[in-house]
């Protein structure tokens, strides 16, 4: 923060009040595509539905272009083409919450109508042979059809219940799986009016096309095949040596049939015989539905939360699409501008950039084959990055990933070259860059893992379960300070202020190094759950609101008050995370990758963008008490500070006020001239008093 004397100097000079500068945002080069919903072949092109609109590729996915049919706030759930007609179902941030799109000229022009969907999980749209347009969601448990080309919709509840799900359909029939004691897989030729049993086991995957039905066998070693619409079945073996479930039979554009699992098998004779086509390596996300894969030029393309993947009969590889739909969970800045980012997909991919996001390297966890490695935290020590995951801590140094220790880790903290990590045992620490680890003495809270750890001006802060503790003697003794539902800490360097974020509950903050805590909601009027992280220094803090269009806020008073920063060219939504260092500000989003801006000029001009109002003090000179006269009525919480001529804060107290006057008793002060500063969540006042 600028010193108090600088503020007074500007007051005396009567500098003009300037508007807060705009931040000129730009997208960094995309990591990998994220939050994809479907990939289809439309008009001989690849159409990729994402949560930030529609992307198209005319070169088999080598490069992508964003279509202007949909906006950045439009989540394309599914697209369907039959002859010259194209149908799309889109989730929006408007009311009603979805939009139906229809084109009858191959996408040259579109008509669209708003509509409601209660659930958009696993949503598909298509036109049946009877002329109805169907939208199935939540695995068919929610179904709607339209008989007037999407202008009005009728809800039907006779397709699937909570124990059932639609697993396949074509233009004339449906297949659903029934769970429970009487597991079976059923066929309806009249869209849910009547059902016939196909096989007496639950199959969550099936394929139907005219009279052809394919259902993976119950023993996972083949498929059941019918050519007479389910009247009879034959078992067709598949040499599934991995013995994993076979999923999602699909028909490729070449006419081949494919069935996927950890291994993918292909049939060129309509399901009579099957050969191994390729195998996806362990560590790649599972496939979710047939609409997320397609065949082109005898290759299979899969759209996944961490990218677009390609499977051939010799290789399974990731295709660097260059899309801006990366689903960013966390960004961290290291030395010399190094960037590291993690994503929200099933395996929490980690990426590294040394050129401000122009190019990225995907980092492989050294123990990835052991299973899910959800990334929980990233911290830099110099140019070395330490990554805490659900099952280990590893470091990234000199383009090499090295496993350090295995456990369930949630939070990292680095202080004077010592690494602290929270895990099932409490807090562990390493003084030799992760080679060896010791256990810190922390309170026992039963079977609950530690959640957060911080060091604030020598105090140790520690959260676990619903308990929060602090220690003033390097962990020798601990004092319970607050009940909180887990959380991690943010400390403003050079101050005693620390914030505690409890996911899905609330922000808290402390001004006494963690001894006491208050609820924190300085912006006001927003759901507290929409605050992202807080980054910055004592000079300037930044946070972001995860609203429909990400709103970035700046604070010049260490978080006491915040101002919105104009974001005229920030065309993105759902901002999730900020990183800040040396004037460079990065915003990670769930839908459009990472955005960057130079905030150094904004910070430099803080003194003229935030301008205190004059405060009248009476009596003046004063001895015991004073009355403060504001230029306007003030209601709510107010912080009063007394500062000497050297800019040192001698006294502070918080109280409430309601009106344009406030009287309070002065502390014991030596005779001299002092400044009185008053702050609310939105106002800043400064006055002067002579104490006799």
N, C-alpha and C positions, 0 to 999 in steps of 0.2 A: 504494500500500500504506500502511496505517496505520504511523506511525513506531514504532520499536522501544520508545521510552519509553511510548507509549500502551499497548502490549502489556503491558509490565511493570506499569504502573499498574493495569490490569485484574487482573493476577495478584495484586498486593498487596491489592486490594479484594476478592479472591475472588468476583468476579461469577459468577453461575450460568451454566452452559452452556445455551444455548437451541437448539432445533432450527432448522435452516434453514427460512426461510419458503417457503411455496408461492408460485409465480408464477401469477397469475391470467391465463390466456391468453384472447384473443378473436380471432376471424377478422376481418380487414379485409374490406371489400367486395371481391368477386372481381374480378380483372382480366378475363380471358377464359378460356373453357374450355380445358383442355389435357389431353394424353394421352388423348384420346378414342379409342374402339375401334370403335364402331358407332352408327348411328342408324336406328331401325326404327319403323314404325307398328304399335303393339300396342293392341288395344281402342280404336281411333280416337284414341289419344294418341301423342305422340312419346316414345320411350324412348331415352335416350342412355347408352351404356355408357362409363364412364370408369375410370381406375385408382383412383378413390376411391369406387367404388360406382355405383349406378343413379340417374339423374335423369330426371324425367318432366315433360312439358309438355302442358297441355290447351288452350293458346292458340297453337298453331303456332310454338312456340319463343320467344314474347315473354318469358315468364318460366318458370322451372324450379323444381321442388321435389325435394329429395333424398328418395328412397324408403328406408324402413327395412327393405326386404327384404334388402339387403346392407349390410355394414359398411364403414367407411372403409378397411379393409385389403383389401377385395375388389375385384379388377380384373375388371369385366364385359367379357368378350371378344366375346360374340355372344349374340343372343336371337332366337328363331324362334317364330312362331305359326301354327297350323293349326287352324281351328275353335276349340274351347274349350281346346285344349292349348297351353301355352307352355313352351318349352325354353330353358335358359340354360347357358352354360359360363363358369365363373368361376375366375380364378387367385387363390389364397390364399397366405398366409404360413405355412400349416401343412403337415404331411406326411400323406398325399400332397399334391401341390402344386396340385391343381385340384379343383373341386367341380362336379358336374352337378346342376342344378335342374330340376324338372318340376312343372307345375301342370296339373290337368285341369278347373279351374273358373275359368278366365280370371284367374288370379293371386290368388284369394281365399286359397288355401292352397298350400303347397309341400312336396314331398318332395325330399330331396337326398342324394347319395351321393358320397363322395370317390373320386378317380381320378387317374391319372398321365398327364401329357403331357410328352414330352421337349422339345418346342418348341411355343410358343404364338404364333409369328409367323403372321400372316394366318390366324387361326383362324375357322372357320365351323361352325355346328351346324344340322342340319335333319333332318326325317323324310322318308324316301323312300316311294314307293308300295308297296314290298314290306314295309313295317312296320318296317324297321330305322331306328334313329337313328344318324346319321353325324356324326362330328367330323373335319373335315379341317384340318390345320395345316401350316405351312411349305409353302404352295402345293400342298397335297395330297401332299407327299412323306411325310408321316406321317398315316395314316388309321386310325380306329377305328370300329367299329360295335357297337351293342347290340341284342339281340333280346328283352330282358326289361325294357324301359323304363328303361334306364340303371343297373341294378343291377350288371351285369357287362359288360365290354367286351372285344372281340376286335381285335387289331392285324392289319392287312393291309398288305403291302408291294408289292402288284402294281399300284398306281395310278400312281405317278410315281417316277422316279429323280432323281439329282442333276442331269441335263441336261434334265429334264422338269418341267412344273408343270401342275396342274389350273387351268384358267382360267375354266370355267363349269360349272354343273350345274343340273339341275332334279330333280324327284321320280323320274325314271326313267333319266336319261342323264348322262354326263360328257363334257366336252371337255378335252383336254390339248394343250399345245404342246411340241414336241420340238425341241431345239436341235442344234447341231453341223452337220456337212457335209450331212446329209440332213434339213434343217429341214422340218417339216411340222406340221399341226394335225390331231388325230385325234379320233374320236368312239367312245365305248363305250356300247352299249345294255344291257350286262349288268354294269355297275359294275366294269370293269377286267378281265373275263375275256377279252374279245376287243376289238380296236380296228380301225377303218376310217379311211382317210385322207379328210379333208375338203378341205383345200387344201395345196398344196406350198410352204408358207412358214410360218415361226414367227409366230404371233399370240398375244401375251400377254393378249389381251382377246377375249371372245366373249360371246354371249348365246344361251341355249337355253330354249325354252318349248314343250312338247308337240312339234309337228312343225316349229316355226319356229326357225331358226338364223340369227344375224347375226354376221358376222366382219368387222372393219375391213379394208379392202383393203390390199395390200402397199404401194401407192403413196401411201397416206394421203389419197387424194382421193375416197373413197367407202366403201361397204360391199359385201360379198358376202352375198347373201340367199338362203336356201333355205326352201321351204315344205313339203318332203317329207322332213324329217329327214336332210338331207345328201345325198340321191340326186342332186340337181342344184342349181346355183347360178346366180343372175343378179347382174350388177354394177349397183349403184345409186349414181350419182354424187352427191357432196356438194361444194358450192362451198367447199372448205376453203382459203381464200386464204392463211392463215397457214402452211399446209403442215406443221403439227405433227401428230404421231401422234394418231389418234382412239382414245379409250380408253373402256372400261366402258359398253357399251350396257346400259340398264336400262329396265324397264317402270314407268311412273308409276301412281299410284292413279287418275288420270283416264283411263287407257288409252293415253296417249301413250307413244311410245318416245323415248328420249334417247340420244345418244352425245356424250361429252364429250372435250375436249382443251383447248387454250387457248381455243377457241371451242366452244360447245355447240349442237348441232343437234337439232331435234325433228321427229318424224314422227307425223301423226295418221291415216295410212292404212296402218299396220302395216308400215312400212319401204319403201313404194313410192317416196315422195318425201320430201325432207328440206329444212327451212328453218332459217336461222340463228335461234337462240333468244336467245343472249346471249354475251358474251365476258368472261372473267375477266381483269382487268388484270394486267400483269406485276408481279411482286413478291408475288403471292399464292401460297401453297404449292401444290404439285401435289396432285391427288387421288390417293388410294392404292388404293381398292378400292370396288366397288359397295356394300358394306355400310356405307360411311361417307357415303352420300348417299341421299336419298329425295325424293319429290315430294309436295307437299301444297298444295292450292289453286292448281295450275298454277305453283307456284314450286318450284325445286330448293333443298334444304337440304344443305349439306356440313359435316360436323364435321371440324375440323382441329385440330392441336396449338395453334394460336393463337386458336381461337374457332369459332363457328358462323357460316357464311356463307350468304347467300341470293342466288340468281340468278333474276331475272325477265327478261322479254323487253325490258326497258328499263334494267336496272340490275343491278350486282353489288355487294352491300353486306355489311358485317359486322353481325351481330346481337349487341348487347350483352346477353348472356344472364344476367349476374350470377352465374354458377356459381363455385364455389370450387375448381375443378379446375385452376387455372393452374399450369403446369409451370415453376416458378421456377428460374432458373439463378443469378442474382446479385441482391442488394439493396444499395443504397448510400444513406446518409443525408447530406443537405446542410444548408445553413443554414436556420434557422427551421423545421426539421422536414420539409423537402422530401424526398421519397422517389423513388428511381428503381429500376426492376426490369427485368431482361431474362429472356426465356424460352428454353427448350431446343428450340423448334421449328425447322424448317428455315431460317427467315429470322431467327431470334433477335429477336423483337419486343421493343421497348423501351417502357416506360410510365413516366409521371411523375405524381406526386401531391403536392399542397401541403396536404392536409388529413388527414394521418396514414392515408392509404389509404382514405378514404371515397369519393372519386371519383378516376378515373384518366384521363389523356390518353394516347392511343397516339401515339408519335413515329415519323414517317416519315424514314428516312435520305434525305438530299437526293440521293444517287446510287444509290438503290435499284434503278433499272432496269438497272444494270450487272450485276446478278447477286446471288449469295448474299452476305449481309453478316453472317456469324456474329459476334455480339457477344462480345468477349473481356474487356473491362474497362470500368469506369465510375468516374470520380473527379469530386468536386465541388471547385470553387474559389469559395467564397462560395455564391451561388445559381446559378452557371453550372456546368453538367455537361458533362464531356468524355467522349465515348464512342469507344472503340477497337474497330474491327471488323476482319474479315478483309481488307478492301480500303480502309479509310479511317479517318480521325479526323474526327468532327464534334462541334460543340458545340450545347447546348440552352440558349438564353438568351432571356428575355422571350417565351416561347412560340414561339420560332423556331429551327429547325434549320439550321445553317450548315456546309457542308463546309469543312474546313481543309486537308487533305493526304491523298494517296492512296498506299497501300502495303499491306503485310500487317503488321498491328500485333497484338501479343499482350499488352502490359502497359503501364500508365500509372503514373506517380509524380509527385506535385506537392509541391514544396518551395520555400517562400518565393516563391510566385507564378511559379515556373519549372516548366514542364510537361516531363516526360521521357517518352519513348515508345520501346519496343523494336520493332524491325522488321527487315527483311532486311538493312539496312545496318548494323545494330548498335543504337546508341542515338542518337536525335535529341532536341533540346530546343528550347524556345521561351521567350523572355523577354518576349514581347509578346502574350500570351494567344492564341497559335496563329496569328498573322498571318504570321510568318516563322520558319524553322527552321534550326538548325545541327546539325552532326554531332559527337557526343562522341567523343573518342579512346578506342576500346575495342579489346581484343585481337581479332585475326583468327582465326576458327575455321572457315574454309572456307565451304562453301555453306549452312551451317545458320544459320537466323535467330536473332536474340537472343530470349530467353524472358522474363527477369525483370531488373528494375533497382530498386535502393533506395538511399537515403542514410540511414546510421545514424551519428549523432554525428559527421558529417563524412566518414565512410568511404563510398566508392562500392562497391556490390555489384552484380555483373553475372553472369548465367547465360546460357549459349548452348550448344546441343547437350548434350554430357555434361560440360561444363567450367564451373567457377565461379571468379570472380576477385574481388579486392577491391583498392581503391586508397586510399591515405591522402593523396594529393597532388592531389585534384580531377581525377583521370584522366590525369595526366602519365605515371605508370607503374602497372603492374598486376601483382599477384602471384596465381598460381594457388593456390587454397586447398582445393578439394574436387572430386571427380568426382561429378556428379549428373546424372540424366536430366531435364533442363529443370526449370522450376519458377518460382514467384513468391514474394515475400517479404512477411512481416508483421513490423513493428517495433512494440514497446511504447514509446509516447512517454515520454521522461524516463528511459529505462533504456538499457543496452547490449545488451539481449536482442533477438534477431531470430530468426524462424522461417522455414524454407524448406519449401514444399510442393511435392513432386514427384509429379504425378498418377500413380497406379497403382504407385508405388514406396514412398515413405516420407516421413515428416516428419523434418527435421533442425532443430537449433537451435544458436545461437552465443551465448556470453556475453562475447565479446571483440570486439564490433562487426564480426563476420564473418571474423575471422582464422582461427579454427578452428571445426569443426562436430562435433556429436555426434548420434547417433540419438535421436529424441524419441518416447517412448511412455509418458507419465506415468500415463495412466489404467490401462493394462495389461489384458490379457485380451481385447482387441478387435482385430479386424483393422485394421491401420493405415490401410488404404484407406478405411475408413468414417469417418474424421475429416473434418469439414467445416472451414470457415475458422475462424480465431481472431480475435475482435474484443474491444475494450474499452480500458481504460487501465491504468496501473500499479496503481490501486486494485482493479480487478476485471476479469478476463478471462472470456470465454464461448466455448464451442465446443459443437458438436452432433454426436452420433453418428447416422449414417444407418441405424438399425436399423428393425425392423418398426413400433415406436412410437418416434418421435424422442425421444432422451434428451439433454437440455441439461445441460451441466456448467459450474460456476463455479470460478474459481481466484482466491484472494486473495494469492498469493505469486508472482505473475508467471509462472505456468505450471508451477511446481515440483510442485504437487499440485492435484488437482481433486476436487470433490464434486458428486454428482448433485443437480440441482434437481428437487423434486417437481413433476410435470406432470399432476395428476389430471384436468384438463379439456382437455388438449392432445390432441384426438382426430384425430391425423394421423400419417402415416408418411413415411419418406424425406425428412427435413429435409436441405436441401442448402446453405443459406447463412444467415448471421446478419449483422445490422447493429445497431450500438449507438451511441447518443449521448445525453448529458444524461439518463441513467437510463431511456431508452426502448429496449427490445429488440425486434427484429423477426426472425422466423424465416420463411424462404422454403422451400417444400416442392415436391416433384415432383408431388404428387397433390392438394393442397387449398389452394393459394394461399399467402397471407401471413398469419401470425399475429403479434399484438402483445401486449406485456405491459409493465407499469411495474416496472422492476427497481431503482428508486432506493432503496426501503426495504431491499431485500436488501443493496445495497452499503453503505448507512448502518449496518446492523447487522453488518457484517463482523467487528467486533472481538469480538462475543459468539457468532457462529456458528462461528468458527474459534478454538480456544482451545489455547494451548500447554501442555504438561505440564512439571512441574518437573524440573530436571536437577541431580543432586548432583555436585559437583566435589571431587576429592581429589588431592593435599593442598591445603589452602586456609587460609592463604596459600600461594602457589606461586612458583617461580622459573623452572625450565627445562621441566618436563613436568607434565601433569596426566592423571588418569584420570577419565573421564566415566561415571557410573553412571545407567543408564536404569531406568525403572520396569518395563520388560519387555524380552524378547529382541528385538533388532533384527537383521534380515538384509538384506544387499544394499547398494546405494549410499547414501551419506550425505554431506551437505554441512555443513561446520563453519564458522561465522563468529564472529569476535570483534568486538564493538561497544562503543564508548566510551559514557560517560554522556550525551553529546550526541546519541546515536543514529547516529553515523557508523560505517560498516563499515570496519574497519582491516585485516582479514585474512579470507581465505576459502580453503578447500581442499576437494577432493572425495576420498573414500576409500571403502573397503568395510568392513563390520563384520558380525560373526556372534556375537551374544550380548548380554548386558546390560551389558558393560563395554567401553570403548574408551580406549586411551592414545595421546596424541600430544604432540609437542614444541611448546612455545609459541614464537611468533616473538619477536623483540626488542621489548619493550614498556616504556614508562616506568612506574615504580611508580604504581599507581592501581587503582581498582576497574573491572572490565570485565564485560560480559555475554557468555556463550558461547551461541550459538544453533545447534541441530542440526536438520536437516530431511531426511526421507526422502520418498519419493513419497506416503506416507500419514500420516506422523507429524511432530510439531513439538515440540521440547523447548527450554527456556530455563533457564540456570543463571547463577550469579554467582561471580567469582573475584577475589581480591585478589592482585595481582602485586607482589612485593617487589623 
